[in-house]
């Protein structure tokens, strides 16, 4: 794993959960639930994080893929074309905590709760 993936996601799109529940893309408001449906990401282990407006009329959807245990970013345009994809393992944010989670590592909601708590405490990195 490389911290570069995490750094790219944070530098380019801001800290996790710093986005919004909806964005304007192609002159139209897009909600998280609409984006999840459009990309067929309705599985229980796919948990939305946020949406971020990107230059050029594009948007980014950040979510946690529990099966892959990665934070994922899709940058897409007004036609729902995915232009970029970025992935970083959750261990890049959690560090040793990830290895201590045991079976919780297979629970997407639990992993994001742990991550949100760690970020709120200001101990990311």
C-alpha positions as CSV (number, residue, x, y, z in Angstrom):
1,X,0.0,0.0,0.0
2,X,1.1,3.5,-0.7
3,X,0.3,6.6,1.3
4,X,0.4,8.4,-2.1
5,X,-3.1,7.1,-2.9
6,X,-4.5,8.6,0.3
7,X,-2.6,11.9,-0.3
8,X,-3.9,12.2,-3.8
9,X,-7.5,11.7,-2.7
10,X,-7.2,14.2,0.2
11,X,-5.2,16.9,-1.8
12,X,-7.4,16.7,-4.8
13,X,-10.8,16.3,-3.3
14,X,-10.4,17.5,0.3
15,X,-10.6,15.6,3.6
16,X,-13.1,12.7,3.7
17,X,-16.6,14.0,4.5
18,X,-15.7,17.5,3.5
19,X,-17.9,17.3,0.4
20,X,-21.6,17.6,0.1
21,X,-24.7,15.3,-0.2
22,X,-25.4,16.9,-3.5
23,X,-23.5,18.7,-6.3
24,X,-24.2,20.5,-9.5
25,X,-22.9,18.6,-12.6
26,X,-23.8,19.6,-16.1
27,X,-26.2,22.2,-14.9
28,X,-28.2,19.6,-12.9
29,X,-28.2,18.8,-9.2
30,X,-27.0,15.2,-8.4
31,X,-27.7,13.6,-5.1
32,X,-25.7,10.8,-3.5
33,X,-28.5,8.3,-3.9
34,X,-28.9,9.2,-7.6
35,X,-25.2,8.8,-8.2
36,X,-25.2,5.4,-6.3
37,X,-28.0,4.2,-8.6
38,X,-26.4,5.5,-11.7
39,X,-23.2,3.6,-11.1
40,X,-25.1,0.5,-9.8
41,X,-23.5,0.8,-6.4
42,X,-26.5,-0.3,-4.3
43,X,-24.8,-3.2,-2.5
44,X,-24.8,-3.1,1.3
45,X,-21.0,-2.9,1.5
46,X,-20.9,0.2,-0.6
47,X,-21.2,3.2,1.7
48,X,-21.3,6.8,0.4
49,X,-19.0,9.3,1.8
50,X,-19.7,12.5,-0.1
51,X,-19.8,14.4,-3.5
52,X,-17.3,17.0,-4.5
53,X,-17.6,19.5,-7.3
54,X,-14.6,19.4,-9.7
55,X,-13.6,21.9,-12.3
56,X,-14.9,21.6,-15.8
57,X,-18.5,20.8,-14.8
58,X,-17.4,17.4,-13.4
59,X,-18.1,15.9,-10.0
60,X,-16.4,13.3,-7.8
61,X,-18.2,10.6,-5.8
62,X,-16.4,9.3,-2.8
63,X,-17.5,6.0,-1.2
64,X,-16.2,3.1,0.7
65,X,-16.1,-0.3,-1.0
66,X,-16.4,-2.8,1.8
67,X,-15.6,-5.8,-0.3
68,X,-12.3,-4.2,-1.5
69,X,-11.8,-2.3,1.8
70,X,-10.9,0.8,-0.1
71,X,-12.0,4.4,-0.3
72,X,-12.9,5.0,-3.9
73,X,-13.3,8.2,-5.9
74,X,-15.1,8.3,-9.3
75,X,-14.7,11.5,-11.2
76,X,-17.6,11.8,-13.7
77,X,-19.1,14.2,-16.2
78,X,-22.7,15.2,-17.0
79,X,-23.2,12.1,-19.1
80,X,-22.3,9.8,-16.2
81,X,-19.0,8.9,-17.9
82,X,-16.4,7.9,-15.3
83,X,-13.3,9.9,-16.3
84,X,-11.0,8.9,-13.4
85,X,-11.0,6.4,-10.6
86,X,-8.8,6.6,-7.5
87,X,-8.6,3.9,-4.7
88,X,-6.8,3.9,-1.4
89,X,-7.0,1.1,1.2
90,X,-8.7,2.1,4.5
91,X,-5.5,1.1,6.4
92,X,-3.8,4.2,4.9
93,X,-6.1,6.3,7.1
94,X,-6.4,3.9,10.1
95,X,-2.9,2.6,10.3
96,X,-2.5,0.1,13.2
97,X,-6.1,0.4,14.2
98,X,-7.1,-1.4,11.0
99,X,-5.1,-4.4,11.9
100,X,-6.7,-4.4,15.4
101,X,-10.3,-4.4,14.0
102,X,-10.5,-8.2,13.4
103,X,-13.9,-9.2,12.1
104,X,-15.1,-5.6,12.0
105,X,-12.9,-5.2,8.9
106,X,-15.7,-7.0,7.0
107,X,-18.4,-4.6,8.2
108,X,-18.3,-1.5,5.9
109,X,-20.5,0.7,8.2
110,X,-18.4,-0.2,11.2
111,X,-15.1,0.6,9.4
112,X,-16.4,4.0,8.3
113,X,-17.6,4.7,11.9
114,X,-14.1,3.9,13.2
115,X,-12.6,6.1,10.5
116,X,-14.9,9.1,11.2
117,X,-14.1,8.8,14.9
118,X,-10.4,8.8,14.2
119,X,-10.6,11.8,11.8
120,X,-12.8,13.7,14.3
121,X,-10.1,13.1,17.0
122,X,-7.5,14.6,14.6
123,X,-5.3,11.5,14.6
124,X,-5.3,10.8,10.9
125,X,-2.2,10.0,9.1
